[in-house]
Amino acid sequence: MEYVEPKVFLVGETRIIEDGLKAYLKHVGVEDWSTDAPSDSEHLCEMMGRLCYRSFEPGLNPNVKRIREGNAPYLAHILDVGHGSVLEHPVLNFVFADVSRVFTHELVRHRVGTAMSQESLRFVRLDKLSAYAPMHIKENEEGMEIFAETMEQLEQVQAKLAKVYQIDDEKKFDRKKKLTSAFRRVAPIGLATAIGWSCNFRSLRHVIEMRTEPSAEEEIRLVFGKVYDIVKDRYPNLMGDYEVETVDDLPWVKTSHRKV
C-alpha cells in the first residue's frame, strides 16, 4: 500500500500551421497582419475572433473604423463581452496521474468540449494498491488507521485472488483480461489511477471555476488548482483575469467573467 499525491502533466497543446494561416490572411487581404500573442493558442483565438467581424485592420470591413490592437486587449474584450465560442478552438492535453476513481467519476461529468482516455482495469492488473488520503481522514489518527488497514486488506485480496486463479500461469490473454476485470470489482473507488484529459479553453475555464470552488470535492479542487498553476503563466491573455483565494488550504480560482 502506497500513499500518493495527484499529479498533473500538460503533454500537448494546439500549434499554428504558419503556411495555412498565411494563405488565409492573403486570401482575406491582410497578408501582413501579425499578433503579439504569447502562445499559439492565444494567437488562434484572436485570429478566429477577428475572422468573425473581419476586424484584422480598419476598413477591411466597411463597418469597422477602428480595432483593438494587441492580443491582450483583444482577448480581454472577448472575455468581457462573453464571446466564449472563439475560446473553443485551441485544445490542451493533460494527463492526471495518481488520481482516484472518485476524482475520475467527477471529472467525466464535464464532457462538453473534452476528451478522456482512462487507464483500463480490464487490462491493467492490480497488485499493489496506491491511494490519496483526504485531509479529513489524515487529521484523525484513528480514522487514518482504519483507512490504511482497509486499503492494505484490499491489496491482500487482490493477491489472494491472483493466487487462487493462478493468473500468473495463465497463457491466454483473453482469460487474463476476464479475470483482471473480475478482480477489480473488489478494488476501492479510492484506488489511484491515470486519465488523459483534453479540453478547449472555454471548457477549461469552466471546470477550473466549478471545481476549485470551496463546495467542490477536495481532490478535484487540489487537481484543478494544479492545472491553474500550469496554465496561468503559459496563457496569460486567456487566463489572466483570475484571482486566487485560499480556502481550507486549497486554492479557489475565481473571476468576474464566469461561464464565458
C-alpha positions as CSV (number, residue, x, y, z in Angstrom):
1,M,0.0,0.0,0.0
2,E,1.4,3.4,-1.0
3,Y,0.1,6.9,-0.4
4,V,0.3,9.2,-3.4
5,E,-0.5,12.8,-4.3
6,P,-2.4,13.7,-7.5
7,K,-0.1,14.9,-10.3
8,V,-0.8,17.0,-13.4
9,F,1.1,16.9,-16.7
10,L,0.5,19.2,-19.6
11,V,1.5,16.9,-22.6
12,G,0.1,18.7,-25.6
13,E,-1.3,22.0,-27.0
14,T,-2.5,23.5,-30.2
15,R,0.1,24.6,-32.8
16,I,-0.5,27.2,-35.5
17,I,0.3,25.9,-39.1
18,E,2.0,29.0,-40.4
19,D,1.6,28.3,-44.1
20,G,-2.1,27.7,-43.8
21,L,-2.6,30.9,-41.7
22,K,-0.5,33.0,-44.2
23,A,-2.6,31.6,-47.1
24,Y,-5.8,32.5,-45.3
25,L,-4.6,36.0,-44.5
26,K,-3.5,36.6,-48.1
27,H,-7.0,35.4,-49.2
28,V,-8.8,37.8,-47.0
29,G,-6.5,40.7,-48.0
30,V,-4.3,41.2,-44.8
31,E,-1.2,39.4,-45.7
32,D,0.9,41.5,-43.3
33,W,-1.3,41.0,-40.3
34,S,0.5,39.8,-37.2
35,T,-0.1,39.5,-33.5
36,D,1.9,39.7,-30.3
37,A,0.2,36.7,-28.8
38,P,2.4,34.9,-26.3
39,S,1.2,31.4,-27.4
40,D,-0.3,29.7,-30.5
41,S,-3.5,29.1,-28.5
42,E,-4.0,32.8,-27.9
43,H,-2.9,33.6,-31.5
44,L,-5.6,31.2,-32.7
45,C,-8.3,32.7,-30.5
46,E,-7.6,36.2,-31.7
47,M,-7.5,35.2,-35.3
48,M,-10.8,33.3,-35.1
49,G,-12.4,36.3,-33.3
50,R,-11.2,38.8,-35.9
51,L,-12.4,36.5,-38.6
52,C,-16.0,36.8,-37.3
53,Y,-16.1,40.6,-37.9
54,R,-13.3,40.9,-40.5
55,S,-11.6,43.1,-38.0
56,F,-7.9,42.5,-38.8
57,E,-7.5,46.1,-39.8
58,P,-9.7,49.2,-40.0
59,G,-11.7,49.4,-43.3
60,L,-11.4,45.8,-44.2
61,N,-15.0,45.6,-43.1
62,P,-16.6,48.9,-44.1
63,N,-18.5,48.9,-40.8
64,V,-15.3,48.7,-38.8
65,K,-13.4,52.0,-38.5
66,R,-11.1,51.2,-35.6
67,I,-9.9,48.0,-33.9
68,R,-8.3,46.9,-30.7
69,E,-4.5,46.5,-31.3
70,G,-2.7,43.7,-29.5
71,N,-3.6,40.2,-28.3
72,A,-4.1,41.1,-24.6
73,P,-6.6,43.9,-25.2
74,Y,-8.4,41.9,-27.8
75,L,-8.8,38.8,-25.7
76,A,-9.7,40.9,-22.6
77,H,-12.6,42.3,-24.6
78,I,-13.6,38.8,-25.7
79,L,-13.7,37.7,-22.0
80,D,-15.6,40.9,-21.0
81,V,-18.4,40.5,-23.6
82,G,-18.6,36.7,-23.2
83,H,-17.8,35.8,-26.8
84,G,-16.6,32.4,-25.5
85,S,-17.0,30.4,-28.7
86,V,-13.7,31.6,-30.0
87,L,-12.0,30.0,-26.9
88,E,-13.2,26.6,-28.1
89,H,-10.7,26.4,-31.0
90,P,-7.4,25.7,-29.2
91,V,-7.0,22.5,-27.2
92,L,-4.8,21.4,-24.3
93,N,-3.9,17.8,-23.5
94,F,-3.3,16.8,-19.8
95,V,-2.5,13.6,-18.0
96,F,-3.8,13.3,-14.5
97,A,-1.8,10.6,-12.6
98,D,-2.2,9.1,-9.2
99,V,-5.8,10.4,-9.0
100,S,-8.6,8.3,-7.6
101,R,-11.6,6.9,-9.3
102,V,-13.6,9.3,-7.0
103,F,-11.9,12.0,-9.0
104,T,-12.4,10.5,-12.4
105,H,-16.1,9.9,-11.7
106,E,-16.4,13.6,-11.0
107,L,-14.3,14.6,-14.0
108,V,-16.4,12.7,-16.6
109,R,-19.4,14.8,-15.7
110,H,-17.5,17.6,-17.6
111,R,-17.8,16.1,-21.0
112,V,-18.6,19.1,-23.2
113,G,-15.5,20.2,-25.1
114,T,-13.4,17.5,-23.7
115,A,-11.9,14.0,-24.5
116,M,-10.9,11.4,-22.0
117,S,-8.9,8.2,-22.0
118,Q,-8.7,6.3,-18.7
119,E,-6.4,3.5,-17.6
120,S,-8.3,0.3,-18.1
121,L,-8.5,-2.2,-15.2
122,R,-9.7,-4.9,-17.6
123,F,-6.2,-4.9,-18.9
124,V,-4.0,-3.5,-16.1
125,R,-4.0,-6.0,-13.3
126,L,-3.9,-4.7,-9.7
127,D,-1.1,-5.9,-7.5
128,K,0.0,-3.1,-5.3
129,L,-2.7,-0.5,-4.4
130,S,-2.0,3.2,-4.0
131,A,-4.3,5.9,-2.9
132,Y,-4.6,9.6,-2.0
133,A,-5.6,10.1,1.7
134,P,-8.0,13.1,2.0
135,M,-7.3,15.7,4.6
136,H,-10.3,14.8,6.7
137,I,-9.0,11.3,7.0
138,K,-5.4,12.4,7.8
139,E,-6.5,14.8,10.5
140,N,-7.8,12.0,12.7
141,E,-5.3,9.4,13.8
142,E,-7.9,6.6,14.4
143,G,-9.6,7.4,11.1
144,M,-6.2,7.2,9.3
145,E,-5.5,3.8,10.9
146,I,-8.9,2.4,9.6
147,F,-8.2,3.9,6.2
148,A,-4.8,2.3,6.0
149,E,-5.9,-1.1,7.3
150,T,-8.7,-1.2,4.8
151,M,-6.5,-0.4,1.9
152,E,-3.9,-3.0,3.0
153,Q,-6.6,-5.7,3.3
154,L,-8.0,-4.9,-0.2
155,E,-4.5,-5.1,-1.6
156,Q,-4.2,-8.6,0.0
157,V,-7.5,-9.6,-1.6
158,Q,-6.0,-8.9,-5.0
159,A,-3.0,-11.0,-4.2
160,K,-5.2,-13.9,-2.9
161,L,-7.5,-13.8,-6.0
162,A,-4.5,-13.8,-8.3
163,K,-3.2,-16.9,-6.4
164,V,-6.5,-18.7,-6.4
165,Y,-7.0,-18.3,-10.1
166,Q,-3.3,-18.8,-10.9
167,I,-3.4,-15.8,-13.3
168,D,0.4,-15.6,-13.5
169,D,0.4,-19.0,-15.1
170,E,-2.4,-18.3,-17.5
171,K,-1.3,-18.4,-21.1
172,K,-4.4,-17.0,-22.8
173,F,-4.6,-13.2,-22.6
174,D,-8.4,-13.2,-23.1
175,R,-8.8,-15.1,-19.9
176,K,-6.3,-12.9,-18.1
177,K,-8.4,-9.9,-19.1
178,K,-11.6,-11.5,-17.8
179,L,-10.0,-12.4,-14.5
180,T,-8.5,-9.0,-14.2
181,S,-11.9,-7.4,-14.8
182,A,-13.4,-9.7,-12.2
183,F,-10.8,-8.8,-9.5
184,R,-11.3,-5.1,-9.9
185,R,-14.8,-5.4,-8.5
186,V,-13.3,-5.6,-5.0
187,A,-10.9,-2.8,-5.6
188,P,-11.7,0.5,-3.7
189,I,-13.1,3.6,-5.5
190,G,-10.2,5.5,-3.9
191,L,-7.7,3.5,-5.9
192,A,-5.1,5.6,-7.7
193,T,-5.3,5.6,-11.5
194,A,-4.5,7.7,-14.5
195,I,-6.6,9.5,-17.0
196,G,-5.8,11.6,-20.1
197,W,-8.0,14.7,-20.4
198,S,-8.1,17.1,-23.4
199,C,-10.2,20.2,-23.4
200,N,-10.7,23.5,-25.1
201,F,-10.1,26.7,-23.2
202,R,-13.7,27.5,-22.8
203,S,-14.3,24.2,-21.0
204,L,-11.0,24.6,-19.1
205,R,-12.1,27.9,-17.7
206,H,-15.5,26.5,-16.7
207,V,-14.1,23.4,-15.0
208,I,-11.4,25.5,-13.1
209,E,-14.2,27.8,-11.8
210,M,-16.5,25.0,-10.9
211,R,-14.0,22.6,-9.3
212,T,-11.8,24.9,-7.3
213,E,-14.9,26.4,-5.6
214,P,-14.9,25.6,-1.9
215,S,-18.0,23.4,-2.0
216,A,-16.4,21.1,-4.6
217,E,-14.8,17.7,-3.6
218,E,-11.3,18.0,-2.1
219,E,-9.3,16.0,-4.5
220,I,-10.7,17.7,-7.6
221,R,-10.1,21.1,-6.0
222,L,-6.5,20.1,-5.5
223,V,-6.0,18.8,-9.1
224,F,-7.6,21.8,-10.8
225,G,-5.6,24.2,-8.5
226,K,-2.5,22.4,-10.0
227,V,-4.0,22.8,-13.5
228,Y,-4.4,26.5,-13.0
229,D,-0.8,26.8,-11.8
230,I,0.3,25.4,-15.1
231,V,-1.8,27.4,-17.4
232,K,-1.9,30.8,-15.7
233,D,1.5,32.0,-16.9
234,R,1.7,29.9,-20.1
235,Y,-1.5,31.5,-21.5
236,P,-1.7,34.9,-19.7
237,N,-4.1,36.6,-22.1
238,L,-6.6,33.7,-21.8
239,M,-6.2,33.1,-18.0
240,G,-5.1,36.4,-16.6
241,D,-8.4,37.6,-15.3
242,Y,-8.4,35.2,-12.4
243,E,-7.7,35.8,-8.7
244,V,-6.9,33.1,-6.1
245,E,-8.2,32.9,-2.6
246,T,-7.1,30.1,-0.2
247,V,-9.9,28.2,1.5
248,D,-9.1,25.1,3.6
249,D,-5.5,25.2,2.4
250,L,-6.7,24.8,-1.2
251,P,-6.9,27.4,-4.0
252,W,-10.3,29.0,-5.0
253,V,-9.7,30.3,-8.5
254,K,-12.4,32.9,-9.4
255,T,-13.1,35.6,-12.0
256,S,-15.8,38.2,-12.8
257,H,-16.0,36.6,-16.2
258,R,-17.6,33.3,-15.1
259,K,-19.0,30.9,-17.7
260,V,-17.7,32.8,-20.7
